[in-house]
Amino acid sequence: MDISAEIKKTSEAMTKATQHVDHEFESVHTGKANPGMVENVMVEAYGTMSRLRDVAAITTPDSSTIRIQPWDKGILKDVEKAILAANIGFTPAVMGDAVRCPIPALSGERRAELAKICHEMAESGRVRIRTIRREALDAAKKMKAANEATEDDLKKFEKEVQNITDKFIAVINKSLEAKEADLKQI
């Protein structure tokens, strides 16, 4: 059993899981304008569905406005319609050659609701980390059963996997704390 290769593979899978949680956190609206809030909105342009970031430049001229400037002015209305359909909490308006999205201030109730959503995202990330751990340990036990690994190898592997599992769950928890602090700022 090549412990270091298995550990590396497990660690890479857990890294992807934490990156996914971080990416999901970016989509949560904290009262400050962030291009990540709209970049994955799907827009019907030229007969196909495309991500907004693929058909427009997305900027934040100030902390309470997102400005979306499509590269083709003919899809301005499509961009506006897609943002409305995405139901992300703000109303876009076409102004000249761009779509402006003023970000409304969050109420205390909405902040609590968003914090709850972030907790759910973090928990799904932690579940994914634990699933990766279980899959790695199951694979190691199969190798032990097939006499491809010793009992000592298995114990060492279990300890290593638990250590990296704890490390990645701590990373998710830290990201959650940072997002909650962001949500609590007024």
Z-matrix of the N, CA and C atoms (Angstrom, degrees):
N
C 1 1.462
C 2 1.529 1 108.86
N 3 1.322 2 115.77 1 126.32
C 4 1.457 3 120.47 2 178.05
C 5 1.523 4 108.56 3 -91.94
N 6 1.319 5 115.42 4 92.40
C 7 1.464 6 121.32 5 -174.27
C 8 1.524 7 111.85 6 -60.58
N 9 1.322 8 117.17 7 -45.89
C 10 1.468 9 119.71 8 -176.05
C 11 1.530 10 111.62 9 -62.76
N 12 1.337 11 117.75 10 -37.78
C 13 1.465 12 120.19 11 178.89
C 14 1.528 13 110.73 12 -67.72
N 15 1.324 14 116.80 13 -40.94
C 16 1.471 15 120.56 14 178.81
C 17 1.525 16 110.84 15 -67.08
N 18 1.312 17 116.77 16 -40.06
C 19 1.466 18 121.04 17 178.14
C 20 1.523 19 109.73 18 -62.94
N 21 1.322 20 116.24 19 -43.73
C 22 1.468 21 120.70 20 -179.77
C 23 1.528 22 110.33 21 -62.39
N 24 1.326 23 116.48 22 -44.06
C 25 1.467 24 121.07 23 179.52
C 26 1.537 25 110.79 24 -62.30
N 27 1.308 26 116.46 25 -43.70
C 28 1.465 27 121.62 26 179.09
C 29 1.524 28 110.80 27 -65.17
N 30 1.315 29 116.33 28 -42.85
C 31 1.460 30 121.42 29 179.68
C 32 1.532 31 111.19 30 -62.88
N 33 1.328 32 117.02 31 -41.34
C 34 1.467 33 120.88 32 178.72
C 35 1.523 34 111.06 33 -63.32
N 36 1.333 35 116.94 34 -41.68
C 37 1.465 36 120.69 35 178.88
C 38 1.531 37 110.37 36 -63.88
N 39 1.334 38 117.06 37 -40.50
C 40 1.461 39 120.65 38 179.59
C 41 1.527 40 111.16 39 -69.48
N 42 1.327 41 116.90 40 -34.14
C 43 1.464 42 120.95 41 176.31
C 44 1.526 43 109.80 42 -61.70
N 45 1.322 44 116.61 43 -44.79
C 46 1.467 45 120.47 44 178.53
C 47 1.522 46 110.94 45 -61.12
N 48 1.320 47 117.33 46 -39.18
C 49 1.465 48 120.97 47 179.18
C 50 1.524 49 111.01 48 -63.83
N 51 1.338 50 117.57 49 -42.58
C 52 1.472 51 119.84 50 179.64
C 53 1.529 52 110.83 51 -69.09
N 54 1.338 53 116.87 52 -36.32
C 55 1.464 54 119.93 53 177.27
C 56 1.523 55 110.65 54 -64.06
N 57 1.327 56 116.53 55 -37.48
C 58 1.462 57 120.85 56 178.34
C 59 1.530 58 110.35 57 -63.42
N 60 1.321 59 117.01 58 -43.17
C 61 1.469 60 120.65 59 178.67
C 62 1.532 61 109.70 60 -62.86
N 63 1.329 62 117.31 61 -44.43
C 64 1.461 63 120.90 62 178.34
C 65 1.522 64 111.08 63 -59.66
N 66 1.330 65 116.68 64 -40.88
C 67 1.458 66 121.02 65 179.32
C 68 1.532 67 110.06 66 -65.42
N 69 1.320 68 117.26 67 -40.04
C 70 1.466 69 120.20 68 177.38
C 71 1.528 70 110.51 69 -64.10
N 72 1.334 71 117.51 70 -39.74
C 73 1.458 72 120.86 71 178.28
C 74 1.526 73 111.29 72 -60.22
N 75 1.327 74 117.36 73 -35.86
C 76 1.462 75 120.88 74 -179.87
C 77 1.520 76 111.92 75 -61.46
N 78 1.329 77 116.86 76 -29.03
C 79 1.463 78 120.04 77 -178.43
C 80 1.525 79 112.89 78 -78.85
N 81 1.331 80 117.30 79 -8.82
C 82 1.465 81 120.51 80 179.96
C 83 1.523 82 108.88 81 -84.04
N 84 1.300 83 115.15 82 127.23
C 85 1.455 84 124.63 83 -176.07
C 86 1.524 85 109.89 84 -76.60
N 87 1.329 86 117.88 85 120.05
C 88 1.464 87 121.40 86 -177.32
C 89 1.523 88 113.21 87 -109.26
N 90 1.312 89 117.32 88 11.01
C 91 1.456 90 119.90 89 -178.83
C 92 1.515 91 112.56 90 96.23
N 93 1.333 92 116.56 91 -11.43
C 94 1.459 93 121.24 92 177.19
C 95 1.522 94 108.15 93 -111.55
N 96 1.296 95 116.53 94 139.65
C 97 1.459 96 121.16 95 -179.99
C 98 1.522 97 110.09 96 -64.73
N 99 1.326 98 115.49 97 135.70
C 100 1.455 99 122.10 98 -179.29
C 101 1.530 100 107.41 99 -148.88
N 102 1.324 101 119.23 100 125.14
C 103 1.459 102 120.58 101 -179.68
C 104 1.533 103 113.51 102 -55.94
N 105 1.336 104 116.51 103 -28.41
C 106 1.458 105 120.77 104 179.65
C 107 1.524 106 113.19 105 -61.99
N 108 1.324 107 116.67 106 -18.69
C 109 1.466 108 120.58 107 -178.96
C 110 1.521 109 111.85 108 -68.24
N 111 1.329 110 117.15 109 -27.26
C 112 1.464 111 120.06 110 -175.89
C 113 1.526 112 114.80 111 -123.11
N 114 1.314 113 118.33 112 -10.06
C 115 1.463 114 119.45 113 -170.72
C 116 1.525 115 114.23 114 -62.49
N 117 1.340 116 118.23 115 -24.74
C 118 1.467 117 119.88 116 179.82
C 119 1.519 118 113.79 117 -99.36
N 120 1.338 119 117.25 118 8.01
C 121 1.459 120 120.65 119 175.80
C 122 1.529 121 107.29 120 -64.51
N 123 1.324 122 115.56 121 133.11
C 124 1.463 123 119.87 122 -178.59
C 125 1.533 124 110.06 123 -87.29
N 126 1.336 125 115.68 124 127.68
C 127 1.463 126 122.89 125 -178.22
C 128 1.521 127 108.49 126 -116.62
N 129 1.322 128 115.64 127 134.99
C 130 1.463 129 118.41 128 174.73
C 131 1.522 130 107.09 129 -86.18
N 132 1.322 131 115.29 130 110.28
C 133 1.462 132 121.13 131 -179.22
C 134 1.527 133 108.63 132 -136.44
N 135 1.280 134 115.87 133 131.74
C 136 1.464 135 122.28 134 178.28
C 137 1.534 136 111.54 135 61.00
N 138 1.317 137 116.73 136 31.42
C 139 1.463 138 120.65 137 177.04
C 140 1.518 139 115.27 138 82.50
N 141 1.313 140 118.38 139 1.01
C 142 1.470 141 120.55 140 178.21
C 143 1.528 142 108.85 141 -130.79
N 144 1.331 143 114.78 142 161.50
C 145 1.461 144 120.32 143 176.92
C 146 1.534 145 108.43 144 -89.02
N 147 1.325 146 116.01 145 129.06
C 148 1.468 147 121.92 146 179.88
C 149 1.519 148 108.99 147 -133.18
N 150 1.319 149 115.91 148 153.62
C 151 1.458 150 119.59 149 173.72
C 152 1.514 151 108.56 150 -71.41
N 153 1.308 152 115.65 151 147.74
C 154 1.459 153 120.60 152 -179.31
C 155 1.522 154 111.43 153 -58.54
N 156 1.354 155 116.47 154 -38.59
C 157 1.466 156 119.29 155 -178.78
C 158 1.531 157 112.46 156 -65.70
N 159 1.361 158 117.19 157 -18.45
C 160 1.465 159 120.74 158 179.78
C 161 1.527 160 113.11 159 -86.18
N 162 1.345 161 116.86 160 -14.56
C 163 1.465 162 119.28 161 -176.78
C 164 1.526 163 113.33 162 -120.88
N 165 1.344 164 116.99 163 1.75
C 166 1.464 165 119.09 164 -176.36
C 167 1.519 166 111.74 165 -154.71
N 168 1.325 167 114.56 166 160.17
C 169 1.464 168 121.52 167 171.98
C 170 1.528 169 106.87 168 -92.30
N 171 1.324 170 116.40 169 128.52
C 172 1.462 171 120.94 170 -178.01
C 173 1.525 172 107.91 171 -114.51
N 174 1.339 173 116.15 172 121.99
C 175 1.458 174 120.89 173 -179.11
C 176 1.534 175 109.88 174 -131.33
N 177 1.324 176 115.21 175 165.83
C 178 1.465 177 121.13 176 174.96
C 179 1.525 178 107.46 177 -125.10
N 180 1.342 179 116.92 178 93.30
C 181 1.467 180 119.56 179 -178.78
C 182 1.529 181 113.06 180 -64.66
N 183 1.334 182 117.31 181 -25.61
C 184 1.466 183 121.11 182 173.54
C 185 1.529 184 107.85 183 -150.47
N 186 1.317 185 116.74 184 178.35
C 187 1.470 186 119.90 185 -172.92
C 188 1.525 187 113.84 186 -73.72
N 189 1.331 188 117.55 187 -6.10
C 190 1.458 189 118.59 188 -178.62
C 191 1.531 190 112.97 189 -123.01
N 192 1.327 191 117.89 190 15.76
C 193 1.466 192 120.62 191 -178.75
C 194 1.527 193 111.02 192 -141.85
N 195 1.317 194 114.92 193 137.60
C 196 1.462 195 120.96 194 171.10
C 197 1.526 196 105.97 195 -111.68
N 198 1.330 197 116.25 196 132.23
C 199 1.466 198 121.78 197 179.67
C 200 1.522 199 108.29 198 -114.79
N 201 1.329 200 115.78 199 125.28
C 202 1.452 201 121.41 200 -178.61
C 203 1.525 202 107.77 201 -117.73
N 204 1.317 203 115.17 202 118.34
C 205 1.459 204 119.96 203 -178.89
C 206 1.525 205 108.75 204 -117.00
N 207 1.351 206 116.58 205 101.14
C 208 1.468 207 119.30 206 179.29
C 209 1.530 208 110.48 207 -64.67
N 210 1.329 209 114.98 208 147.33
C 211 1.461 210 118.61 209 179.20
C 212 1.516 211 110.32 210 -71.23
N 213 1.332 212 117.86 211 -24.52
C 214 1.458 213 122.90 212 175.27
C 215 1.520 214 107.32 213 -114.54
N 216 1.315 215 116.94 214 114.93
C 217 1.468 216 121.31 215 -176.49
C 218 1.532 217 112.22 216 -63.09
N 219 1.327 218 117.80 217 -17.00
C 220 1.460 219 121.99 218 -179.43
C 221 1.521 220 114.07 219 -69.06
N 222 1.322 221 117.65 220 -13.16
C 223 1.465 222 118.77 221 -178.21
C 224 1.532 223 112.51 222 -107.34
N 225 1.343 224 117.21 223 15.31
C 226 1.465 225 120.60 224 179.20
C 227 1.526 226 111.91 225 -54.57
N 228 1.330 227 116.98 226 -48.06
C 229 1.471 228 121.06 227 -178.88
C 230 1.526 229 110.86 228 -65.73
N 231 1.349 230 116.80 229 -35.77
C 232 1.471 231 120.18 230 178.13
C 233 1.522 232 110.67 231 -64.70
N 234 1.336 233 116.84 232 -39.47
C 235 1.462 234 121.72 233 178.63
C 236 1.528 235 109.47 234 -64.29
N 237 1.326 236 116.24 235 -46.28
C 238 1.467 237 120.51 236 179.41
C 239 1.532 238 110.73 237 -59.84
N 240 1.321 239 116.20 238 -44.83
C 241 1.465 240 121.46 239 -179.31
C 242 1.534 241 110.99 240 -63.73
N 243 1.327 242 116.95 241 -40.70
C 244 1.463 243 121.15 242 -179.16
C 245 1.532 244 111.37 243 -65.61
N 246 1.324 245 117.38 244 -39.63
C 247 1.466 246 120.62 245 179.42
C 248 1.531 247 110.26 246 -67.32
N 249 1.326 248 116.29 247 -40.57
C 250 1.466 249 119.45 248 176.37
C 251 1.524 250 110.63 249 -62.42
N 252 1.327 251 116.60 250 -43.84
C 253 1.472 252 121.62 251 -178.45
C 254 1.527 253 111.57 252 -66.38
N 255 1.346 254 117.61 253 -29.31
C 256 1.467 255 121.07 254 -178.50
C 257 1.532 256 111.72 255 -69.96
N 258 1.340 257 116.56 256 -17.68
C 259 1.466 258 121.78 257 175.83
C 260 1.537 259 111.97 258 52.21
N 261 1.338 260 115.76 259 55.84
C 262 1.466 261 120.05 260 -177.16
C 263 1.523 262 113.11 261 -103.10
N 264 1.314 263 116.83 262 12.93
C 265 1.449 264 119.30 263 170.10
C 266 1.513 265 117.47 264 98.85
N 267 1.310 266 117.90 265 7.21
C 268 1.446 267 118.06 266 174.05
C 269 1.527 268 110.54 267 -146.26
N 270 1.355 269 114.91 268 161.16
C 271 1.457 270 121.43 269 -174.32
C 272 1.523 271 109.83 270 -108.11
N 273 1.338 272 116.93 271 118.27
C 274 1.464 273 120.09 272 179.22
C 275 1.535 274 111.43 273 -77.77
N 276 1.317 275 115.83 274 156.48
C 277 1.463 276 121.26 275 176.80
C 278 1.523 277 108.45 276 -140.60
N 279 1.344 278 116.05 277 131.84
C 280 1.462 279 120.61 278 177.16
C 281 1.520 280 107.69 279 -78.02
N 282 1.342 281 115.63 280 124.28
C 283 1.463 282 121.21 281 177.84
C 284 1.518 283 108.25 282 -133.03
N 285 1.310 284 115.23 283 102.80
C 286 1.454 285 120.37 284 -179.31
C 287 1.514 286 111.09 285 68.80
N 288 1.336 287 116.60 286 -120.32
C 289 1.466 288 120.89 287 -176.51
C 290 1.530 289 112.23 288 -100.83
N 291 1.341 290 117.33 289 16.89
C 292 1.463 291 120.29 290 -178.15
C 293 1.526 292 110.56 291 -143.67
N 294 1.321 293 114.76 292 164.87
C 295 1.459 294 121.64 293 174.08
C 296 1.519 295 106.56 294 -108.30
N 297 1.330 296 116.12 295 126.73
C 298 1.466 297 121.11 296 179.61
C 299 1.521 298 108.25 297 -107.25
N 300 1.315 299 115.43 298 136.47
C 301 1.465 300 121.52 299 179.01
C 302 1.525 301 108.54 300 -122.39
N 303 1.335 302 117.37 301 100.58
C 304 1.463 303 118.66 302 175.76
C 305 1.533 304 109.12 303 -73.81
N 306 1.310 305 116.46 304 131.82
C 307 1.463 306 122.23 305 -178.13
C 308 1.527 307 108.09 306 -90.98
N 309 1.334 308 117.24 307 115.36
C 310 1.466 309 118.82 308 -179.78
C 311 1.531 310 111.41 309 -72.04
N 312 1.315 311 115.75 310 152.51
C 313 1.464 312 120.32 311 176.14
C 314 1.522 313 108.73 312 -67.16
N 315 1.312 314 116.24 313 144.48
C 316 1.464 315 120.48 314 -178.52
C 317 1.521 316 110.94 315 -85.85
N 318 1.329 317 115.58 316 138.14
C 319 1.464 318 120.20 317 173.93
C 320 1.528 319 108.09 318 -80.16
N 321 1.306 320 117.12 319 163.87
C 322 1.467 321 121.07 320 178.18
C 323 1.518 322 111.21 321 -60.30
N 324 1.327 323 115.80 322 -38.09
C 325 1.468 324 120.51 323 179.68
C 326 1.532 325 110.69 324 -64.89
N 327 1.326 326 116.18 325 -43.21
C 328 1.465 327 120.56 326 -179.95
C 329 1.533 328 110.73 327 -66.66
N 330 1.324 329 117.21 328 -37.34
C 331 1.464 330 120.79 329 177.49
C 332 1.528 331 110.48 330 -61.41
N 333 1.341 332 116.15 331 -42.67
C 334 1.467 333 120.41 332 178.85
C 335 1.531 334 110.42 333 -64.95
N 336 1.315 335 116.13 334 -39.20
C 337 1.466 336 120.88 335 178.53
C 338 1.530 337 110.86 336 -64.21
N 339 1.324 338 116.22 337 -42.92
C 340 1.468 339 120.62 338 178.81
C 341 1.527 340 111.03 339 -67.15
N 342 1.327 341 117.44 340 -36.57
C 343 1.473 342 120.73 341 177.15
C 344 1.528 343 109.45 342 -62.78
N 345 1.322 344 116.66 343 -39.21
C 346 1.464 345 120.91 344 178.50
C 347 1.531 346 110.42 345 -64.55
N 348 1.321 347 116.81 346 -41.08
C 349 1.468 348 121.63 347 177.38
C 350 1.529 349 110.07 348 -62.22
N 351 1.333 350 116.69 349 -41.51
C 352 1.469 351 121.21 350 178.48
C 353 1.527 352 110.97 351 -63.75
N 354 1.332 353 116.58 352 -38.90
C 355 1.466 354 120.11 353 177.17
C 356 1.529 355 110.44 354 -61.52
N 357 1.346 356 116.15 355 -41.06
C 358 1.467 357 120.07 356 178.69
C 359 1.527 358 110.85 357 -64.57
N 360 1.342 359 116.92 358 -41.98
C 361 1.462 360 120.94 359 177.75
C 362 1.529 361 110.80 360 -61.35
N 363 1.335 362 115.85 361 -44.10
C 364 1.465 363 120.61 362 -179.67
C 365 1.524 364 110.19 363 -64.85
N 366 1.320 365 116.85 364 -41.61
C 367 1.467 366 119.54 365 -179.72
C 368 1.527 367 110.94 366 -64.35
N 369 1.331 368 117.07 367 -39.96
C 370 1.475 369 118.30 368 177.98
C 371 1.528 370 110.24 369 -64.60
N 372 1.332 371 117.94 370 -33.80
C 373 1.465 372 121.55 371 175.69
C 374 1.525 373 111.48 372 -66.75
N 375 1.336 374 116.16 373 -42.54
C 376 1.461 375 119.91 374 178.29
C 377 1.534 376 110.90 375 -64.41
N 378 1.334 377 116.32 376 -39.38
C 379 1.469 378 120.09 377 177.54
C 380 1.526 379 109.86 378 -62.46
N 381 1.330 380 116.53 379 -41.61
C 382 1.471 381 120.39 380 178.53
C 383 1.532 382 110.77 381 -62.25
N 384 1.326 383 116.85 382 -41.87
C 385 1.477 384 121.21 383 177.99
C 386 1.531 385 109.73 384 -60.25
N 387 1.330 386 116.34 385 -46.67
C 388 1.468 387 119.73 386 -179.04
C 389 1.528 388 111.77 387 -66.39
N 390 1.332 389 116.79 388 -33.03
C 391 1.468 390 120.25 389 176.14
C 392 1.525 391 110.55 390 -65.52
N 393 1.313 392 116.65 391 -42.43
C 394 1.472 393 120.90 392 177.42
C 395 1.530 394 109.50 393 -60.96
N 396 1.337 395 116.58 394 -42.57
C 397 1.467 396 120.83 395 178.06
C 398 1.533 397 110.41 396 -59.86
N 399 1.334 398 116.44 397 -47.32
C 400 1.465 399 120.32 398 -178.89
C 401 1.532 400 111.22 399 -61.80
N 402 1.343 401 116.81 400 -42.76
C 403 1.468 402 120.61 401 179.27
C 404 1.529 403 110.77 402 -62.40
N 405 1.333 404 116.95 403 -41.27
C 406 1.467 405 120.68 404 179.67
C 407 1.526 406 110.68 405 -65.45
N 408 1.330 407 116.77 406 -43.54
C 409 1.466 408 120.31 407 179.85
C 410 1.525 409 111.49 408 -66.93
N 411 1.339 410 117.05 409 -38.27
C 412 1.468 411 120.49 410 177.03
C 413 1.525 412 110.95 411 -62.39
N 414 1.343 413 116.10 412 -42.19
C 415 1.467 414 120.25 413 178.83
C 416 1.531 415 110.39 414 -63.35
N 417 1.330 416 116.77 415 -39.59
C 418 1.466 417 120.62 416 179.33
C 419 1.529 418 110.75 417 -66.79
N 420 1.313 419 117.39 418 -39.74
C 421 1.472 420 120.99 419 179.02
C 422 1.527 421 110.98 420 -65.50
N 423 1.335 422 116.36 421 -35.93
C 424 1.472 423 119.66 422 176.77
C 425 1.532 424 110.19 423 -65.65
N 426 1.329 425 115.72 424 -39.11
C 427 1.464 426 119.25 425 178.25
C 428 1.531 427 109.94 426 -65.01
N 429 1.321 428 116.98 427 -38.71
C 430 1.466 429 121.52 428 177.69
C 431 1.527 430 109.87 429 -64.47
N 432 1.326 431 116.74 430 -43.09
C 433 1.466 432 121.01 431 179.86
C 434 1.528 433 111.58 432 -64.34
N 435 1.335 434 116.18 433 -32.03
C 436 1.465 435 121.00 434 179.14
C 437 1.531 436 111.42 435 -87.70
N 438 1.329 437 116.84 436 10.94
C 439 1.463 438 123.52 437 -179.53
C 440 1.530 439 113.29 438 58.56
N 441 1.358 440 116.25 439 32.18
C 442 1.458 441 120.84 440 176.02
C 443 1.522 442 110.89 441 -96.88
N 444 1.340 443 115.58 442 -5.58
C 445 1.465 444 120.71 443 -179.98
C 446 1.521 445 108.91 444 -145.59
N 447 1.317 446 114.72 445 152.53
C 448 1.471 447 119.56 446 178.96
C 449 1.526 448 109.58 447 -91.97
N 450 1.310 449 115.15 448 168.50
C 451 1.464 450 121.07 449 177.18
C 452 1.523 451 110.31 450 -61.76
N 453 1.326 452 117.08 451 -38.96
C 454 1.467 453 121.28 452 178.43
C 455 1.522 454 111.34 453 -64.28
N 456 1.360 455 115.85 454 -41.91
C 457 1.467 456 120.03 455 176.91
C 458 1.527 457 110.49 456 -59.37
N 459 1.309 458 115.34 457 -44.17
C 460 1.466 459 121.05 458 -178.67
C 461 1.525 460 110.60 459 -62.38
N 462 1.318 461 117.52 460 -46.50
C 463 1.474 462 121.05 461 -179.73
C 464 1.523 463 110.93 462 -63.30
N 465 1.329 464 116.24 463 -43.10
C 466 1.464 465 120.65 464 178.90
C 467 1.537 466 110.31 465 -62.45
N 468 1.330 467 115.70 466 -43.14
C 469 1.460 468 121.09 467 179.47
C 470 1.529 469 110.78 468 -63.01
N 471 1.337 470 116.89 469 -45.43
C 472 1.467 471 120.58 470 179.90
C 473 1.523 472 111.30 471 -59.05
N 474 1.326 473 116.13 472 -41.86
C 475 1.460 474 120.54 473 -180.00
C 476 1.538 475 110.94 474 -65.24
N 477 1.328 476 116.84 475 -45.47
C 478 1.472 477 121.60 476 178.84
C 479 1.529 478 111.19 477 -60.84
N 480 1.331 479 116.07 478 -46.28
C 481 1.464 480 120.46 479 -178.55
C 482 1.529 481 110.20 480 -63.01
N 483 1.322 482 117.22 481 -40.27
C 484 1.468 483 119.97 482 178.50
C 485 1.524 484 110.81 483 -64.17
N 486 1.338 485 116.48 484 -40.00
C 487 1.471 486 119.83 485 178.57
C 488 1.526 487 111.76 486 -61.93
N 489 1.341 488 117.49 487 -45.73
C 490 1.475 489 118.09 488 -179.56
C 491 1.528 490 110.81 489 -72.09
N 492 1.330 491 117.34 490 -30.57
C 493 1.469 492 119.82 491 175.81
C 494 1.525 493 109.64 492 -61.70
N 495 1.321 494 116.32 493 -47.32
C 496 1.468 495 120.86 494 178.56
C 497 1.527 496 111.12 495 -60.24
N 498 1.330 497 116.14 496 -40.07
C 499 1.464 498 121.02 497 -179.22
C 500 1.538 499 110.60 498 -63.13
N 501 1.334 500 116.91 499 -45.97
C 502 1.464 501 119.81 500 -176.96
C 503 1.524 502 112.19 501 -73.13
N 504 1.316 503 118.00 502 -32.60
C 505 1.471 504 119.85 503 175.38
C 506 1.527 505 109.05 504 -66.77
N 507 1.327 506 117.49 505 -36.98
C 508 1.473 507 121.06 506 176.40
C 509 1.532 508 110.85 507 -64.01
N 510 1.338 509 116.89 508 -36.83
C 511 1.474 510 120.87 509 177.71
C 512 1.526 511 109.73 510 -63.23
N 513 1.328 512 116.81 511 -44.97
C 514 1.469 513 120.26 512 178.93
C 515 1.528 514 109.98 513 -63.06
N 516 1.325 515 117.27 514 -43.79
C 517 1.467 516 120.66 515 179.81
C 518 1.531 517 111.52 516 -61.67
N 519 1.331 518 116.22 517 -39.04
C 520 1.470 519 120.44 518 178.92
C 521 1.536 520 110.44 519 -66.77
N 522 1.327 521 116.85 520 -40.69
C 523 1.470 522 120.45 521 177.08
C 524 1.524 523 110.66 522 -62.70
N 525 1.336 524 115.86 523 -40.07
C 526 1.464 525 120.41 524 178.82
C 527 1.527 526 110.61 525 -63.78
N 528 1.331 527 117.29 526 -43.73
C 529 1.465 528 120.80 527 178.61
C 530 1.524 529 110.73 528 -60.58
N 531 1.328 530 116.76 529 -41.83
C 532 1.466 531 120.81 530 179.97
C 533 1.527 532 110.51 531 -64.68
N 534 1.331 533 116.65 532 -41.20
C 535 1.470 534 120.28 533 -179.65
C 536 1.524 535 109.98 534 -67.34
N 537 1.330 536 117.22 535 -40.45
C 538 1.470 537 119.96 536 178.20
C 539 1.529 538 110.47 537 -64.22
N 540 1.319 539 117.25 538 -40.15
C 541 1.474 540 120.23 539 177.41
C 542 1.525 541 109.97 540 -62.01
N 543 1.322 542 116.81 541 -39.63
C 544 1.455 543 122.74 542 176.92
C 545 1.530 544 110.16 543 -61.74
N 546 1.310 545 116.68 544 -42.83
C 547 1.465 546 121.18 545 -179.13
C 548 1.528 547 111.88 546 -67.96
N 549 1.325 548 117.77 547 -30.86
C 550 1.456 549 121.13 548 -177.32
C 551 1.523 550 113.03 549 -79.03
N 552 1.345 551 116.19 550 -19.58
C 553 1.477 552 119.06 551 178.30
C 554 1.514 553 109.70 552 -69.07
N 555 1.315 554 115.73 553 140.94
C 556 1.474 555 119.72 554 179.89
C 557 1.499 556 109.03 555 -109.79
